[in-house]
Amino acid sequence: MKGKNQRLHVQGQRLRRQRHVRKKLHGSAERPRLAIFRSSKHIYAQIINDDSATTLASAGTVEPSFRQESGYGGNKAAAAVVGKLVAERAKAAGIDKVCFDRRSYKYHGRIQALADAAREAGLEF
């Protein structure tokens, strides 16, 4: 496949993987969902209650506090800082347990670094 057809094929595979992971997860008040979004330059994490469709806590590498502290947001060190930040904010909101939504990303690299840092900071999943 070349060009547009290949791009559409890859996007379809990504959406299929995302649906496969997401259909088994549902964030509730007792155990909200920790959703990750990764781009080439940044990484974001949100803790979401799907019952009420609200974001309870969030962190990302585009925040001014992160920018002053670390700078570049596209590496594993930055992902670890975001994981620690989101775990601290979740603890402040009274959240101890979450279910991890990795979307279509492999549990590897930046995703794994974020998850490990969140676990070390006290989140259970």
PyMOL CGO cylinders between C-alpha atoms (Angstrom):
from pymol import cmd
from pymol.cgo import CYLINDER

trace = [
    CYLINDER, 0.00, 0.00, 0.00, 1.20, 3.47, -0.73, 0.3, 1, 1, 1, 1, 1, 1,
    CYLINDER, 1.20, 3.47, -0.73, 0.20, 6.99, 0.15, 0.3, 1, 1, 1, 1, 1, 1,
    CYLINDER, 0.20, 6.99, 0.15, -3.33, 7.71, 1.33, 0.3, 1, 1, 1, 1, 1, 1,
    CYLINDER, -3.33, 7.71, 1.33, -4.44, 4.05, 1.44, 0.3, 1, 1, 1, 1, 1, 1,
    CYLINDER, -4.44, 4.05, 1.44, -1.57, 3.10, 3.74, 0.3, 1, 1, 1, 1, 1, 1,
    CYLINDER, -1.57, 3.10, 3.74, -2.30, 6.05, 6.06, 0.3, 1, 1, 1, 1, 1, 1,
    CYLINDER, -2.30, 6.05, 6.06, -5.97, 5.08, 6.27, 0.3, 1, 1, 1, 1, 1, 1,
    CYLINDER, -5.97, 5.08, 6.27, -5.01, 1.46, 6.96, 0.3, 1, 1, 1, 1, 1, 1,
    CYLINDER, -5.01, 1.46, 6.96, -2.70, 2.47, 9.83, 0.3, 1, 1, 1, 1, 1, 1,
    CYLINDER, -2.70, 2.47, 9.83, -5.37, 4.80, 11.28, 0.3, 1, 1, 1, 1, 1, 1,
    CYLINDER, -5.37, 4.80, 11.28, -7.91, 1.98, 11.11, 0.3, 1, 1, 1, 1, 1, 1,
    CYLINDER, -7.91, 1.98, 11.11, -5.57, -0.37, 12.96, 0.3, 1, 1, 1, 1, 1, 1,
    CYLINDER, -5.57, -0.37, 12.96, -4.97, 2.26, 15.63, 0.3, 1, 1, 1, 1, 1, 1,
    CYLINDER, -4.97, 2.26, 15.63, -8.71, 2.82, 16.13, 0.3, 1, 1, 1, 1, 1, 1,
    CYLINDER, -8.71, 2.82, 16.13, -9.31, -0.95, 16.31, 0.3, 1, 1, 1, 1, 1, 1,
    CYLINDER, -9.31, -0.95, 16.31, -6.64, -1.33, 19.02, 0.3, 1, 1, 1, 1, 1, 1,
    CYLINDER, -6.64, -1.33, 19.02, -8.09, 1.64, 20.91, 0.3, 1, 1, 1, 1, 1, 1,
    CYLINDER, -8.09, 1.64, 20.91, -11.60, 0.18, 20.85, 0.3, 1, 1, 1, 1, 1, 1,
    CYLINDER, -11.60, 0.18, 20.85, -10.25, -3.23, 21.91, 0.3, 1, 1, 1, 1, 1, 1,
    CYLINDER, -10.25, -3.23, 21.91, -8.65, -1.71, 25.03, 0.3, 1, 1, 1, 1, 1, 1,
    CYLINDER, -8.65, -1.71, 25.03, -11.46, 0.74, 25.79, 0.3, 1, 1, 1, 1, 1, 1,
    CYLINDER, -11.46, 0.74, 25.79, -14.39, -1.70, 25.62, 0.3, 1, 1, 1, 1, 1, 1,
    CYLINDER, -14.39, -1.70, 25.62, -13.12, -3.47, 28.74, 0.3, 1, 1, 1, 1, 1, 1,
    CYLINDER, -13.12, -3.47, 28.74, -12.66, -0.26, 30.79, 0.3, 1, 1, 1, 1, 1, 1,
    CYLINDER, -12.66, -0.26, 30.79, -15.19, 2.00, 32.45, 0.3, 1, 1, 1, 1, 1, 1,
    CYLINDER, -15.19, 2.00, 32.45, -14.25, 4.66, 34.97, 0.3, 1, 1, 1, 1, 1, 1,
    CYLINDER, -14.25, 4.66, 34.97, -16.58, 4.93, 37.94, 0.3, 1, 1, 1, 1, 1, 1,
    CYLINDER, -16.58, 4.93, 37.94, -16.62, 7.05, 41.07, 0.3, 1, 1, 1, 1, 1, 1,
    CYLINDER, -16.62, 7.05, 41.07, -14.91, 4.26, 43.04, 0.3, 1, 1, 1, 1, 1, 1,
    CYLINDER, -14.91, 4.26, 43.04, -12.33, 3.48, 40.35, 0.3, 1, 1, 1, 1, 1, 1,
    CYLINDER, -12.33, 3.48, 40.35, -11.96, 6.23, 37.70, 0.3, 1, 1, 1, 1, 1, 1,
    CYLINDER, -11.96, 6.23, 37.70, -10.09, 5.76, 34.42, 0.3, 1, 1, 1, 1, 1, 1,
    CYLINDER, -10.09, 5.76, 34.42, -6.52, 7.05, 33.96, 0.3, 1, 1, 1, 1, 1, 1,
    CYLINDER, -6.52, 7.05, 33.96, -6.48, 7.98, 30.26, 0.3, 1, 1, 1, 1, 1, 1,
    CYLINDER, -6.48, 7.98, 30.26, -3.22, 8.71, 28.44, 0.3, 1, 1, 1, 1, 1, 1,
    CYLINDER, -3.22, 8.71, 28.44, -2.62, 10.70, 25.27, 0.3, 1, 1, 1, 1, 1, 1,
    CYLINDER, -2.62, 10.70, 25.27, 0.81, 10.73, 23.68, 0.3, 1, 1, 1, 1, 1, 1,
    CYLINDER, 0.81, 10.73, 23.68, 2.01, 12.95, 20.84, 0.3, 1, 1, 1, 1, 1, 1,
    CYLINDER, 2.01, 12.95, 20.84, 5.48, 13.25, 19.42, 0.3, 1, 1, 1, 1, 1, 1,
    CYLINDER, 5.48, 13.25, 19.42, 6.34, 16.24, 21.64, 0.3, 1, 1, 1, 1, 1, 1,
    CYLINDER, 6.34, 16.24, 21.64, 4.06, 15.92, 24.67, 0.3, 1, 1, 1, 1, 1, 1,
    CYLINDER, 4.06, 15.92, 24.67, 2.21, 13.49, 26.92, 0.3, 1, 1, 1, 1, 1, 1,
    CYLINDER, 2.21, 13.49, 26.92, -1.02, 14.07, 28.84, 0.3, 1, 1, 1, 1, 1, 1,
    CYLINDER, -1.02, 14.07, 28.84, -2.87, 12.13, 31.54, 0.3, 1, 1, 1, 1, 1, 1,
    CYLINDER, -2.87, 12.13, 31.54, -6.43, 12.57, 32.82, 0.3, 1, 1, 1, 1, 1, 1,
    CYLINDER, -6.43, 12.57, 32.82, -8.37, 10.82, 35.53, 0.3, 1, 1, 1, 1, 1, 1,
    CYLINDER, -8.37, 10.82, 35.53, -11.96, 10.52, 34.31, 0.3, 1, 1, 1, 1, 1, 1,
    CYLINDER, -11.96, 10.52, 34.31, -15.21, 9.44, 35.92, 0.3, 1, 1, 1, 1, 1, 1,
    CYLINDER, -15.21, 9.44, 35.92, -17.19, 8.02, 32.98, 0.3, 1, 1, 1, 1, 1, 1,
    CYLINDER, -17.19, 8.02, 32.98, -20.44, 7.84, 34.94, 0.3, 1, 1, 1, 1, 1, 1,
    CYLINDER, -20.44, 7.84, 34.94, -20.65, 11.62, 35.30, 0.3, 1, 1, 1, 1, 1, 1,
    CYLINDER, -20.65, 11.62, 35.30, -18.37, 12.42, 32.30, 0.3, 1, 1, 1, 1, 1, 1,
    CYLINDER, -18.37, 12.42, 32.30, -16.05, 14.60, 34.40, 0.3, 1, 1, 1, 1, 1, 1,
    CYLINDER, -16.05, 14.60, 34.40, -12.30, 14.98, 34.62, 0.3, 1, 1, 1, 1, 1, 1,
    CYLINDER, -12.30, 14.98, 34.62, -11.21, 14.68, 38.23, 0.3, 1, 1, 1, 1, 1, 1,
    CYLINDER, -11.21, 14.68, 38.23, -7.48, 15.37, 37.81, 0.3, 1, 1, 1, 1, 1, 1,
    CYLINDER, -7.48, 15.37, 37.81, -5.10, 15.99, 34.93, 0.3, 1, 1, 1, 1, 1, 1,
    CYLINDER, -5.10, 15.99, 34.93, -1.47, 16.70, 34.12, 0.3, 1, 1, 1, 1, 1, 1,
    CYLINDER, -1.47, 16.70, 34.12, 0.52, 17.26, 30.96, 0.3, 1, 1, 1, 1, 1, 1,
    CYLINDER, 0.52, 17.26, 30.96, 3.83, 18.44, 29.65, 0.3, 1, 1, 1, 1, 1, 1,
    CYLINDER, 3.83, 18.44, 29.65, 2.33, 21.68, 28.27, 0.3, 1, 1, 1, 1, 1, 1,
    CYLINDER, 2.33, 21.68, 28.27, 1.64, 23.12, 31.72, 0.3, 1, 1, 1, 1, 1, 1,
    CYLINDER, 1.64, 23.12, 31.72, 3.72, 26.17, 32.72, 0.3, 1, 1, 1, 1, 1, 1,
    CYLINDER, 3.72, 26.17, 32.72, 4.85, 24.51, 35.96, 0.3, 1, 1, 1, 1, 1, 1,
    CYLINDER, 4.85, 24.51, 35.96, 6.21, 21.55, 33.99, 0.3, 1, 1, 1, 1, 1, 1,
    CYLINDER, 6.21, 21.55, 33.99, 7.88, 23.81, 31.42, 0.3, 1, 1, 1, 1, 1, 1,
    CYLINDER, 7.88, 23.81, 31.42, 9.84, 25.64, 34.10, 0.3, 1, 1, 1, 1, 1, 1,
    CYLINDER, 9.84, 25.64, 34.10, 10.87, 22.40, 35.79, 0.3, 1, 1, 1, 1, 1, 1,
    CYLINDER, 10.87, 22.40, 35.79, 11.80, 20.09, 32.90, 0.3, 1, 1, 1, 1, 1, 1,
    CYLINDER, 11.80, 20.09, 32.90, 11.48, 21.73, 29.51, 0.3, 1, 1, 1, 1, 1, 1,
    CYLINDER, 11.48, 21.73, 29.51, 11.10, 19.06, 26.80, 0.3, 1, 1, 1, 1, 1, 1,
    CYLINDER, 11.10, 19.06, 26.80, 8.08, 16.80, 27.10, 0.3, 1, 1, 1, 1, 1, 1,
    CYLINDER, 8.08, 16.80, 27.10, 8.73, 14.04, 24.57, 0.3, 1, 1, 1, 1, 1, 1,
    CYLINDER, 8.73, 14.04, 24.57, 10.90, 11.64, 26.56, 0.3, 1, 1, 1, 1, 1, 1,
    CYLINDER, 10.90, 11.64, 26.56, 10.57, 9.07, 29.35, 0.3, 1, 1, 1, 1, 1, 1,
    CYLINDER, 10.57, 9.07, 29.35, 11.80, 11.48, 32.04, 0.3, 1, 1, 1, 1, 1, 1,
    CYLINDER, 11.80, 11.48, 32.04, 9.00, 13.91, 31.17, 0.3, 1, 1, 1, 1, 1, 1,
    CYLINDER, 9.00, 13.91, 31.17, 6.45, 11.09, 31.19, 0.3, 1, 1, 1, 1, 1, 1,
    CYLINDER, 6.45, 11.09, 31.19, 7.61, 10.08, 34.67, 0.3, 1, 1, 1, 1, 1, 1,
    CYLINDER, 7.61, 10.08, 34.67, 7.14, 13.64, 35.92, 0.3, 1, 1, 1, 1, 1, 1,
    CYLINDER, 7.14, 13.64, 35.92, 3.60, 13.72, 34.47, 0.3, 1, 1, 1, 1, 1, 1,
    CYLINDER, 3.60, 13.72, 34.47, 2.81, 10.37, 36.11, 0.3, 1, 1, 1, 1, 1, 1,
    CYLINDER, 2.81, 10.37, 36.11, 3.98, 11.68, 39.47, 0.3, 1, 1, 1, 1, 1, 1,
    CYLINDER, 3.98, 11.68, 39.47, 2.01, 14.93, 39.03, 0.3, 1, 1, 1, 1, 1, 1,
    CYLINDER, 2.01, 14.93, 39.03, -1.25, 13.21, 38.09, 0.3, 1, 1, 1, 1, 1, 1,
    CYLINDER, -1.25, 13.21, 38.09, -0.89, 10.78, 41.02, 0.3, 1, 1, 1, 1, 1, 1,
    CYLINDER, -0.89, 10.78, 41.02, -0.35, 13.65, 43.47, 0.3, 1, 1, 1, 1, 1, 1,
    CYLINDER, -0.35, 13.65, 43.47, -3.38, 15.49, 42.11, 0.3, 1, 1, 1, 1, 1, 1,
    CYLINDER, -3.38, 15.49, 42.11, -5.46, 12.33, 42.32, 0.3, 1, 1, 1, 1, 1, 1,
    CYLINDER, -5.46, 12.33, 42.32, -4.43, 11.79, 45.94, 0.3, 1, 1, 1, 1, 1, 1,
    CYLINDER, -4.43, 11.79, 45.94, -5.43, 15.39, 46.69, 0.3, 1, 1, 1, 1, 1, 1,
    CYLINDER, -5.43, 15.39, 46.69, -8.84, 14.66, 45.13, 0.3, 1, 1, 1, 1, 1, 1,
    CYLINDER, -8.84, 14.66, 45.13, -9.21, 11.54, 47.28, 0.3, 1, 1, 1, 1, 1, 1,
    CYLINDER, -9.21, 11.54, 47.28, -8.55, 8.96, 44.56, 0.3, 1, 1, 1, 1, 1, 1,
    CYLINDER, -8.55, 8.96, 44.56, -6.44, 5.90, 45.38, 0.3, 1, 1, 1, 1, 1, 1,
    CYLINDER, -6.44, 5.90, 45.38, -7.44, 3.32, 42.73, 0.3, 1, 1, 1, 1, 1, 1,
    CYLINDER, -7.44, 3.32, 42.73, -7.74, 3.80, 38.97, 0.3, 1, 1, 1, 1, 1, 1,
    CYLINDER, -7.74, 3.80, 38.97, -8.05, 1.63, 35.87, 0.3, 1, 1, 1, 1, 1, 1,
    CYLINDER, -8.05, 1.63, 35.87, -5.32, 2.31, 33.29, 0.3, 1, 1, 1, 1, 1, 1,
    CYLINDER, -5.32, 2.31, 33.29, -6.41, 3.23, 29.74, 0.3, 1, 1, 1, 1, 1, 1,
    CYLINDER, -6.41, 3.23, 29.74, -3.35, 3.08, 27.48, 0.3, 1, 1, 1, 1, 1, 1,
    CYLINDER, -3.35, 3.08, 27.48, -5.49, 3.65, 24.35, 0.3, 1, 1, 1, 1, 1, 1,
    CYLINDER, -5.49, 3.65, 24.35, -3.82, 2.22, 21.25, 0.3, 1, 1, 1, 1, 1, 1,
    CYLINDER, -3.82, 2.22, 21.25, -0.29, 2.60, 22.62, 0.3, 1, 1, 1, 1, 1, 1,
    CYLINDER, -0.29, 2.60, 22.62, 1.89, -0.32, 23.62, 0.3, 1, 1, 1, 1, 1, 1,
    CYLINDER, 1.89, -0.32, 23.62, 2.76, -0.58, 27.31, 0.3, 1, 1, 1, 1, 1, 1,
    CYLINDER, 2.76, -0.58, 27.31, 6.33, 0.44, 26.54, 0.3, 1, 1, 1, 1, 1, 1,
    CYLINDER, 6.33, 0.44, 26.54, 8.59, 3.47, 26.74, 0.3, 1, 1, 1, 1, 1, 1,
    CYLINDER, 8.59, 3.47, 26.74, 6.86, 6.69, 27.77, 0.3, 1, 1, 1, 1, 1, 1,
    CYLINDER, 6.86, 6.69, 27.77, 3.57, 4.96, 28.60, 0.3, 1, 1, 1, 1, 1, 1,
    CYLINDER, 3.57, 4.96, 28.60, 5.33, 2.51, 30.91, 0.3, 1, 1, 1, 1, 1, 1,
    CYLINDER, 5.33, 2.51, 30.91, 7.38, 5.31, 32.53, 0.3, 1, 1, 1, 1, 1, 1,
    CYLINDER, 7.38, 5.31, 32.53, 4.22, 7.30, 33.27, 0.3, 1, 1, 1, 1, 1, 1,
    CYLINDER, 4.22, 7.30, 33.27, 2.45, 4.26, 34.74, 0.3, 1, 1, 1, 1, 1, 1,
    CYLINDER, 2.45, 4.26, 34.74, 5.44, 3.28, 36.90, 0.3, 1, 1, 1, 1, 1, 1,
    CYLINDER, 5.44, 3.28, 36.90, 5.81, 6.82, 38.25, 0.3, 1, 1, 1, 1, 1, 1,
    CYLINDER, 5.81, 6.82, 38.25, 2.08, 6.99, 39.08, 0.3, 1, 1, 1, 1, 1, 1,
    CYLINDER, 2.08, 6.99, 39.08, 2.33, 3.66, 40.94, 0.3, 1, 1, 1, 1, 1, 1,
    CYLINDER, 2.33, 3.66, 40.94, 5.37, 4.85, 42.89, 0.3, 1, 1, 1, 1, 1, 1,
    CYLINDER, 5.37, 4.85, 42.89, 3.51, 8.03, 43.86, 0.3, 1, 1, 1, 1, 1, 1,
    CYLINDER, 3.51, 8.03, 43.86, 0.71, 5.95, 45.39, 0.3, 1, 1, 1, 1, 1, 1,
    CYLINDER, 0.71, 5.95, 45.39, -1.90, 5.19, 42.71, 0.3, 1, 1, 1, 1, 1, 1,
    CYLINDER, -1.90, 5.19, 42.71, -3.09, 1.60, 42.57, 0.3, 1, 1, 1, 1, 1, 1,
    CYLINDER, -3.09, 1.60, 42.57, -4.01, -0.07, 39.27, 0.3, 1, 1, 1, 1, 1, 1,
]
cmd.load_cgo(trace, "trace")
